[in-house]
Amino acid sequence: MTDAAELQARTRALLAAHPPATTDRTEFLRARFDAGLAWVHYPAGLGGLDAPRALQAVVDAELAAAGAQDNDPRRIGIGLGMAAPTLLAYGSDEVKSRFLKPLWTGEEVWCQLFSEPGAGSDLAALGTRAVRDEATGDWIVDGQKVWTSSAHTARWAILIARTDPEQPKHRGITYFVCDMTDPGVEVRPLRQITGEAEFNEVFLTGVRIPDAHRLGEVGDGWRVAQTTLMNERVSIGGARIPREGGMIGKAAGVWRDRPDLRTHALHRRLLDLWVDAEVARLTGERLRQQLVAGQPGPEGSAMKLGFARLNQAISGLEVELLADEGLLYGDWTMVRPDLVDFTGRDAGYRYLRSKGNSIEGGTTEVLLNIVAERVLGLPPEPRNDKDVPWKDLAR
């Protein structure tokens, strides 16, 4: 088994062969992937070394000390956190070999085509259709997706579509990799309360997907999608940050820098939220340690739930702390950003953008149900549509 000393030696060999100061960034990232140092817990030949996940920190520390550039994970978060684990679990050898390397290096951006205008919280009710072309074996996809982050920059998408309307809603879905450059793909911006349009709606008209780009069995897409969704909630709610990092760091910074704004009541609220943020950070560390043993479970939903509530409370406190200054807003220009930058913007942006945290990646209401049923073991809500063919559901 690969140990810390071996990983340290491999990383130093990589740095010696490809000095970060003189090596093109993309070339260095490709070499890192080929050396098995991208994600060490992945299989050999796919960017890893079949090593324990916890040893990734050894590699990262060596690279950071040498000033090596990373793959800009915030820009490719959907690929790293959602697409990659699903491709690894359900993709063929050819699919994994084709997609994982450019995904990790950031040469190909990914997006997620799941939610629809009539299938958000009830995702299994989705109506986008994929019909098999018997002559070629390809799938022809028609439908509409919505709230798609990064669709305007994405090269590929993970997509779920209905392949059998005769089956109940959870059983007639199939999972695909979709080419976002197909002429039948149309991406339109959705302007948000922040002024920008990081989200999009995507229209699919006669989009052709080869059967080789299907992940999992036909009709088993809901099970495959659970891998994506569980990883999504961990990647949103369980990101690694230092103590007093993220949103609480911005609020604490205002408190320290502006004594003229302080009140006893705001101090008490800040202390409470600081403790909550530290508890959430340590819980995220524990969750990542549990991931060493396998795939994330429903516990990730609790992390994402706490993340949303905490972000909204902290950003609200920061705006109140700034008083009249908190009402100022830096820039409401319509732009289509490559990533979401909470800490690099002003308090007004953080306050408005955090409102979406309780919707994206699973609404608060849905996540509460998941925690209640799958973590706490409480009785499930009555559902009278689970065994009804999708075509017979009221819409």
Secondary structure, DSSP 8 states (H G I E B T S, - for coil): ---HHHHHHHHHHHHHHS-TTTS-HHHHHHHHHHTT-SSTTS-BTTTB-S--GGGHHHHHHHHHHTT-----TTTTHHIIIIIHHHHHHH--HHHHHHHHHHHHHTSS-EEEE--BTTBSSSGGG---EEEE-TTT--EEEEEEE-S-TTTTT-SEEEEEEES-TTSBTTTSEEEEEEETTSTTEEEEEE--TTSS--EEEEEEEEEEE-GGGEESSTTBHHHHHHHHHHHHHHHHH-----TT-HHHHHHHHHHHH-GGG--HHHHHHHHHHHHHHHHHHHHHHHHHHHHTTSS--THHHHHHHHHHHHHHHHHHHHHHHTGGGGG--S-------SS--STTS-HHHHHHHGGGGGTTTS-HHHHHHHIIIIIS-------S-TTSBGGGS--
